[in-house]
Amino acid sequence: MKASVGGYARASSLDHALQLLASAEGAGRVLAGGQSLVAAMNMRLSTGDLLVDISRLSELSGVSDEGDTLRIGALKRHADVGRDALVCAHAPLLAEAVHYIAHAAIRNRGTIGGACAHADPAAEFPACVLALGATMHVAGPHGSRAIPAEDFFEDVFATAIEEGEILTAITVPKAGSGEAQVIEEVARRSGDYALAGLCLVKRDAGHRVSLFSVGPKPILATGAMAALDAGDLDGAVAALAGELDPPSDTQASAAYRRHLAGVLLRRAVARTEGGKA
Ligand SMILES: Cc1cc2nc3c(=O)[nH]c(=O)nc-3n(C[C@H](O)[C@H](O)[C@H](O)COP(=O)(O)OP(=O)(O)OC[C@H]3O[C@@H](n4cnc5c(N)ncnc54)[C@H](O)[C@@H]3O)c2cc1C
């Protein structure tokens, strides 16, 4: 089936993109890497929209060192995130996550901003930015807003981005010395979406644990985090089981996903402590 498109316009600047969205009166759709949007259009899950192509906007690209934080442009492609020297040095969780995302062709086109805006509950980057305590920056007709990652992901494919707004960048705190960041997941085949996945960040200030593919949106496991801060791994695994309500579907049962979450937490902690996963 061919994609159904109402129209297409390539934005020449962020302001132009915002004007195009405003002129579409609710029918505008941002096109970044197209790896999720075009697939949805091919399946007629998205039709009749004006596609506003932001893929060439330099304002939304690149990675910059802003002192205590890294600013990652929304258009940074997955593959480029994985090999960026600043990301590898200061936010290694994001670089590691790239290895789990889809296949090379998709990683070469898909963008980190697109992955976060799309908010697939099984996607890796949303859980990563949640674990890192990132800030999401959006621009819209009434100016710019900064949204904590914890308030950004609202439901399946739903975020705090409002109509006419564009996600422009993500800022993440730079890893402190001795900080450990790891991602673990289980998928049926390499490149498949995970049956369950977990990110662990171990900082001086405490642990941060997020999970993906276990609910309608990425989840910050605050009970498990508190138990890990107290040095109680068994308690953290028990807390995790209590705070997750995963779905059962054709891929895995809720009970299996809950079990996997505990296994992934033990693996992640072993890695942060220098042990074998
Ligand atoms: C076969 C296949 C397997 C995949 N496997 C995985 C996987 O294992 N893990 C994973 O995480 N992902 C996976 N993906 C999804 C892939 O990572 C996508 O690239 C990503 O989800 C969307 O990024 P994009 O830049 O292509 O966004 P697009 O497809 O262009 O857009 C996706 C949605 O986000 C909106 N959007 C995009 N950018 C912005 C922005 N800057 N501001 C506001 N809204 C925006 C669009 O309007 C659209 O609604 C897979 C995709 C395919 C086709």
PDBQT file of the ligand as one rigid body, heavy atoms in Angstrom, charges set to zero:
ROOT
HETATM    1  C1  LIG A 301      11.353  -1.958  11.256  1.00  0.00    +0.000 C 
HETATM    2  C2  LIG A 301      11.581  -0.929  12.338  1.00  0.00    +0.000 A 
HETATM    3  C3  LIG A 301      12.175  -1.336  13.526  1.00  0.00    +0.000 A 
HETATM    4  C4  LIG A 301      12.400  -0.409  14.533  1.00  0.00    +0.000 A 
HETATM    5  N1  LIG A 301      12.985  -0.853  15.698  1.00  0.00    +0.000 NA
HETATM    6  C5  LIG A 301      13.193   0.040  16.687  1.00  0.00    +0.000 A 
HETATM    7  C6  LIG A 301      13.793  -0.362  17.919  1.00  0.00    +0.000 A 
HETATM    8  O1  LIG A 301      14.172  -1.527  18.121  1.00  0.00    +0.000 OA
HETATM    9  N2  LIG A 301      13.951   0.573  18.892  1.00  0.00    +0.000 N 
HETATM   10  C7  LIG A 301      13.548   1.881  18.704  1.00  0.00    +0.000 A 
HETATM   11  O2  LIG A 301      13.712   2.692  19.616  1.00  0.00    +0.000 OA
HETATM   12  N3  LIG A 301      12.997   2.291  17.552  1.00  0.00    +0.000 NA
HETATM   13  C8  LIG A 301      12.806   1.408  16.553  1.00  0.00    +0.000 A 
HETATM   14  N4  LIG A 301      12.242   1.843  15.381  1.00  0.00    +0.000 N 
HETATM   15  C9  LIG A 301      11.812   3.257  15.265  1.00  0.00    +0.000 C 
HETATM   16  C10 LIG A 301      12.966   4.150  14.800  1.00  0.00    +0.000 C 
HETATM   17  O3  LIG A 301      13.903   4.287  15.859  1.00  0.00    +0.000 OA
HETATM   18  C11 LIG A 301      12.459   5.556  14.385  1.00  0.00    +0.000 C 
HETATM   19  O4  LIG A 301      13.473   6.159  13.701  1.00  0.00    +0.000 OA
HETATM   20  C12 LIG A 301      12.080   6.510  15.471  1.00  0.00    +0.000 C 
HETATM   21  O5  LIG A 301      11.130   5.936  16.318  1.00  0.00    +0.000 OA
HETATM   22  C13 LIG A 301      11.458   7.788  14.878  1.00  0.00    +0.000 C 
HETATM   23  O6  LIG A 301      12.454   8.653  14.470  1.00  0.00    +0.000 OA
HETATM   24  P1  LIG A 301      12.338   9.433  13.075  1.00  0.00    +0.000 P 
HETATM   25  O7  LIG A 301      13.359  10.500  13.104  1.00  0.00    +0.000 OA
HETATM   26  O8  LIG A 301      12.393   8.454  11.966  1.00  0.00    +0.000 OA
HETATM   27  O9  LIG A 301      10.891  10.098  13.214  1.00  0.00    +0.000 OA
HETATM   28  P2  LIG A 301       9.707  10.207  12.148  1.00  0.00    +0.000 P 
HETATM   29  O10 LIG A 301       9.312   8.852  11.683  1.00  0.00    +0.000 OA
HETATM   30  O11 LIG A 301      10.011  11.233  11.140  1.00  0.00    +0.000 OA
HETATM   31  O12 LIG A 301       8.568  10.783  13.122  1.00  0.00    +0.000 OA
HETATM   32  C14 LIG A 301       7.991   9.964  14.131  1.00  0.00    +0.000 C 
HETATM   33  C15 LIG A 301       6.926  10.780  14.881  1.00  0.00    +0.000 C 
HETATM   34  O13 LIG A 301       7.550  11.785  15.680  1.00  0.00    +0.000 OA
HETATM   35  C16 LIG A 301       7.173  13.103  15.221  1.00  0.00    +0.000 C 
HETATM   36  N5  LIG A 301       8.406  13.891  15.254  1.00  0.00    +0.000 N 
HETATM   37  C17 LIG A 301       9.609  13.537  14.739  1.00  0.00    +0.000 A 
HETATM   38  N6  LIG A 301      10.536  14.455  15.050  1.00  0.00    +0.000 NA
HETATM   39  C18 LIG A 301       9.906  15.412  15.772  1.00  0.00    +0.000 A 
HETATM   40  C19 LIG A 301      10.356  16.617  16.387  1.00  0.00    +0.000 A 
HETATM   41  N7  LIG A 301      11.632  17.002  16.339  1.00  0.00    +0.000 N 
HETATM   42  N8  LIG A 301       9.431  17.372  17.036  1.00  0.00    +0.000 NA
HETATM   43  C20 LIG A 301       8.138  16.977  17.119  1.00  0.00    +0.000 A 
HETATM   44  N9  LIG A 301       7.677  15.829  16.572  1.00  0.00    +0.000 NA
HETATM   45  C21 LIG A 301       8.556  15.059  15.893  1.00  0.00    +0.000 A 
HETATM   46  C22 LIG A 301       6.580  12.912  13.826  1.00  0.00    +0.000 C 
HETATM   47  O14 LIG A 301       5.624  13.903  13.513  1.00  0.00    +0.000 OA
HETATM   48  C23 LIG A 301       5.953  11.524  13.953  1.00  0.00    +0.000 C 
HETATM   49  O15 LIG A 301       4.713  11.617  14.603  1.00  0.00    +0.000 OA
HETATM   50  C24 LIG A 301      12.023   0.947  14.354  1.00  0.00    +0.000 A 
HETATM   51  C25 LIG A 301      11.450   1.355  13.136  1.00  0.00    +0.000 A 
HETATM   52  C26 LIG A 301      11.229   0.430  12.133  1.00  0.00    +0.000 A 
HETATM   53  C27 LIG A 301      10.620   0.894  10.844  1.00  0.00    +0.000 C 
ENDROOT
TORSDOF 0
